[in-house]
Amino acid sequence: MKKTGVALLGLGVVGSGTYKIIVGQREKIKKIYGIDLSVEHILERDKSKAEALGISPSIVSTDIENILKNDDIKIVAEFFGGIEPAKTFLIKCLLKGKSVVTSNKELVCKHFKELEHAAKKGGAGLYFEASCVGGVPIIRTLTDAMQANDIKEIKGIINGTTNYILSSMSNDGIDYADALKTAQRLGYAEADPTADTDGYDAAYKLSILSSLAYDKHIPLECVYREGINKITAEDIAIGKEFGMTLKLLGISKNTDGKIEARVHPAFIDDNHPLASVKGSFNAVHLAGSNVGDIMLYGRGAGDLPTGSAIVSDIIFAAGKTTHRRFGFVDERVKRSDLISDFSSEYYIRMRVKDKAGTLSKISGIFGKFGVSITTVLQTPPTDANGDASLIFITHMTKEKAISAAIETIKKSDCVGEVCNVIRVER
Ligand code: HSE
């Protein structure tokens, strides 16, 4: 059996996990798929990482030329993250006919077209299962298992860090800052957590998944994005009273060719399947025109879970003489196909003067903007001013209508502060 040479760009957490899986599963992969994977070169500055895995230093360097000039290397797996030097290196590999497997969501999201064109030119494959939701096989599900469907909707918890933080806030009644500190101490959140907490990571993934699902490029700038740093323990506790759980969701919909894509915190019913996804776990709920609803659940990060997706792509690429191409690469969603003013139900919490006429004044403003209320809750005054909290939940309404109503409410003399506005997804 001829060996399939593999190179690894980086030997950090996922690179090391990938190496361990390739070694551990080598005999099984040979037996079942007739593919003998052999790691021929690793690009890594820190040789001690290779030593720890028993890898000969002779195959470790910092020079991409060592990979480009080695004709035995057919597949290059990238773990650098970020745009450069990953982009330049991968384009060179693709043009040389070496297939690329990557977990780099930012690169795939922002530069897919250039990478795919280089892959086509070089006759190589470009595979990125690990870029979205780590070990959960969401891309293969969309591209292979769901071919017989039009995808109507993607709704998912596609960032483990924020799910861990929101789960801690909910379980322990603690505020965002404390939950973030714990997540950082335990290694779930980075020292600079903004890629996760501000929703960028989830937006990259939603852009990739939506482009695959709707066969049209949904670029990052078409994904509405809001992070979790304004969420308070109080909102989560009130949501619980209404039978709702708070999650950071990635949601995209294709309604008769009109596309909407958004990442933001949202309340969901406690009995929604996504509500039970706790801690750092991820899950994606898909609605297909024929299969109906399906949900995938699992680890969205980590050495072995993400390594599992990488090795699956390596095996997939190794078994191909003609590589898979994605139709969406040249077809971009048009402005006219984009729903920017989407509809949702809303939870609104405000601090108000506890006096006669306040409720009718505020309801009047909502009514003026066509916002219909389903539920109102007043909690007794708890602060020194004697202000009370008023919580409203609306019927489905346009984003534009709610924004306009809130702007007017903020100016009302009976309102101290509009504390939070959170979408409610059913
Ligand atoms: N930082 C991501 C998360 C994992 O928290 O889910 C990699 O995308």
Residues whose N, C-alpha, C, O or C-beta is under 5 A from the ligand:
A	BS01	HSE	I158 N159 G160 T161 Y188 D196 D201 G300 A301
